[in-house]
Amino acid sequence: MLFTRKPHRLALILLTALAIGLPTAHAEDVEINISIENNRFVPEEIKAPAGKRIKILVLNKDATPEEFESSPLKIEKLVAAGSRGLIFVKPQQPGRYPFFGEFHQSTAQGVLIVE
């Protein structure tokens, strides 16, 4: 009897995760790769189409952590040294959306251009 309940428990956990809105990949997501190298975003300028959800994969190649932050996009994401961070951006209107690295603001600057 114990084994027959486990599949139900797993299904309940998955349904709960979907109901509370955990980020999931969508086929229509726009995927963008960006890295942090020498306390800079590479590339510094990224582009995405308007009205599409954007998935940004940030690879931190530096030996120190960095935070991907954008006030207009309402995003703050810490990316540990030598690791990856995944950021989901809701669909945006055309425009320029600056972002920066919280720990190296003088050099880690970038912009998301939505067209």
Backbone hydrogen bonds in HBPLUS format (Angstrom, degrees):
<---DONOR---> <-ACCEPTOR-->    atom                        ^
c    i                          cat <-CA-CA->   ^        H-A-AA   ^      H-
h    n   atom  resd res      DA  || num        DHA   H-A  angle D-A-AA Bond
n    s   type  num  typ     dist DA aas  dist angle  dist       angle   num
A0005-ARG N   A0002-LEU O   3.34 MM   3  5.51 142.5  2.49  99.3 109.1     1
A0009-ARG N   A0005-ARG O   2.95 MM   4  6.23 152.4  2.02 152.6 161.4     2
A0010-LEU N   A0006-LYS O   2.94 MM   4  6.19 162.9  1.97 159.4 162.7     3
A0011-ALA N   A0007-PRO O   2.99 MM   4  6.17 159.5  2.03 144.4 150.2     4
A0012-LEU N   A0008-HIS O   2.92 MM   4  6.11 153.8  1.98 145.7 153.0     5
A0013-ILE N   A0009-ARG O   2.95 MM   4  6.23 154.8  2.02 149.1 155.7     6
A0014-LEU N   A0010-LEU O   2.97 MM   4  6.23 162.9  2.00 153.2 157.4     7
A0015-LEU N   A0011-ALA O   2.93 MM   4  6.11 162.1  1.97 150.0 155.1     8
A0016-THR N   A0012-LEU O   2.94 MM   4  6.05 153.6  2.01 144.2 151.7     9
A0017-ALA N   A0013-ILE O   2.96 MM   4  6.20 158.4  2.01 148.8 154.3    10
A0018-LEU N   A0014-LEU O   3.05 MM   4  6.32 159.0  2.10 149.2 154.3    11
A0019-ALA N   A0015-LEU O   2.92 MM   4  6.08 152.8  1.99 144.3 152.3    12
A0020-ILE N   A0016-THR O   3.02 MM   4  6.27 148.2  2.12 152.4 159.2    13
A0022-LEU N   A0017-ALA O   3.32 MM   5  5.90 176.5  2.32 160.5 160.1    14
A0021-GLY N   A0018-LEU O   3.22 MM   3  5.23 153.1  2.30  99.3 107.3    15
A0029-ASP N   A0026-HIS O   3.09 MM   3  5.35 168.5  2.10 114.0 116.4    16
A0030-VAL N   A0053-ARG O   2.88 MM  23  6.26 161.2  1.92 156.0 162.1    17
A0055-LYS N   A0030-VAL O   2.71 MM  25  5.90 172.1  1.71 161.4 162.3    18
A0032-ILE N   A0055-LYS O   2.84 MM  23  6.20 157.7  1.89 161.2 163.7    19
A0057-LEU N   A0032-ILE O   2.83 MM  25  6.22 163.2  1.86 164.8 170.6    20
A0034-ILE N   A0057-LEU O   2.96 MM  23  6.22 160.7  2.00 166.4 164.4    21
A0059-LEU N   A0034-ILE O   2.91 MM  25  6.37 157.0  1.96 149.2 156.3    22
A0035-SER N   A0042-VAL O   2.90 MM   7  5.18 165.1  1.93 142.3 147.3    23
A0042-VAL N   A0035-SER O   2.79 MM   7  5.18 157.4  1.84 149.4 152.9    24
A0036-ILE N   A0059-LEU O   2.82 MM  23  6.20 148.3  1.92 152.3 151.8    25
A0061-LYS N   A0036-ILE O   2.92 MM  25  5.69 149.6  2.01 146.6 155.0    26
A0037-GLU N   A0040-ARG O   2.86 MM   3  5.32 153.1  1.93 152.6 157.9    27
A0040-ARG N   A0037-GLU O   3.04 MM   3  5.32 134.6  2.26 106.3 118.2    28
A0111-VAL N   A0044-GLU O   2.83 MM  67  6.40 144.4  1.95 157.9 169.4    29
A0046-ILE N   A0111-VAL O   2.98 MM  65  6.39 165.6  2.00 162.2 166.7    30
A0113-ILE N   A0046-ILE O   2.74 MM  67  6.12 168.3  1.76 161.7 165.2    31
A0048-ALA N   A0113-ILE O   2.97 MM  65  6.36 149.5  2.07 156.1 158.3    32
A0115-GLU N   A0048-ALA O   2.98 MM  67  6.44 154.9  2.04 155.6 163.0    33
A0051-GLY N   A0092-GLN O   3.03 MM  41  5.49 160.9  2.07 147.4 153.4    34
A0054-ILE N   A0089-VAL O   2.89 MM  35  4.94 167.4  1.91 150.1 153.4    35
A0089-VAL N   A0054-ILE O   2.75 MM  35  4.94 166.8  1.77 153.5 157.3    36
A0056-ILE N   A0087-ILE O   2.78 MM  31  5.05 166.1  1.80 156.4 159.3    37
A0087-ILE N   A0056-ILE O   2.86 MM  31  5.05 161.3  1.89 150.8 156.5    38
A0058-VAL N   A0085-GLY O   2.78 MM  27  5.03 170.9  1.79 159.8 161.4    39
A0085-GLY N   A0058-VAL O   2.77 MM  27  5.03 149.8  1.86 144.4 154.0    40
A0060-ASN N   A0083-SER O   2.85 MM  23  5.50 167.9  1.86 178.3 177.1    41
A0082-GLY N   A0060-ASN O   3.01 MM  22  5.23 117.6  2.42 129.3 144.3    42
A0066-GLU N   A0079-VAL O   3.04 MM  13  5.41 159.4  2.09 144.2 150.6    43
A0079-VAL N   A0066-GLU O   2.70 MM  13  5.41 167.3  1.72 169.8 174.1    44
A0102-GLU N   A0067-GLU O   3.03 MM  35  5.19 152.2  2.11 136.7 143.4    45
A0068-PHE N   A0077-LYS O   2.79 MM   9  5.12 152.3  1.86 157.7 150.2    46
A0077-LYS N   A0068-PHE O   2.86 MM   9  5.12 149.7  1.95 143.2 152.8    47
A0069-GLU N   A0100-PHE O   2.90 MM  31  5.40 156.5  1.96 159.9 166.8    48
A0100-PHE N   A0069-GLU O   2.82 MM  31  5.40 153.1  1.89 152.1 161.3    49
A0070-SER N   A0075-ILE O   2.91 MM   5  5.19 156.9  1.96 146.8 147.6    50
A0074-LYS N   A0070-SER O   2.90 MM   4  5.77 112.8  2.36 131.9 148.3    51
A0075-ILE N   A0070-SER O   2.99 MM   5  5.19 164.0  2.02 146.1 151.3    52
A0074-LYS N   A0071-SER O   3.09 MM   3  4.84 144.3  2.22  96.3 107.2    53
A0083-SER N   A0080-ALA O   3.18 MM   3  5.48 140.1  2.35 140.0 132.3    54
A0095-GLY N   A0114-VAL O   2.90 MM  19  5.24 149.8  1.99 133.7 139.4    55
A0114-VAL N   A0095-GLY O   2.83 MM  19  5.24 171.0  1.84 165.3 166.5    56
A0097-TYR N   A0112-LEU O   2.81 MM  15  4.98 160.9  1.85 148.6 154.8    57
A0112-LEU N   A0097-TYR O   2.90 MM  15  4.98 167.8  1.91 130.8 134.6    58
A0099-PHE N   A0110-GLY O   2.89 MM  11  5.20 162.3  1.93 132.6 132.5    59
A0110-GLY N   A0099-PHE O   2.91 MM  11  5.20 146.7  2.02 158.9 149.8    60
A0101-GLY N   A0108-ALA O   2.80 MM   7  4.89 147.8  1.91 141.8 141.8    61
A0104-HIS N   A0101-GLY O   3.21 MM   3  5.40 143.8  2.35 106.4 116.3    62
A0107-THR N   A0104-HIS O   3.15 MM   3  5.83 145.9  2.27 117.4 125.4    63
A0108-ALA N   A0104-HIS O   2.78 MM   4  5.57 167.5  1.79 178.2 177.4    64
A0109-GLN N   A0107-THR O   3.06 MM   2  5.87 120.9  2.42 111.3  95.1    65
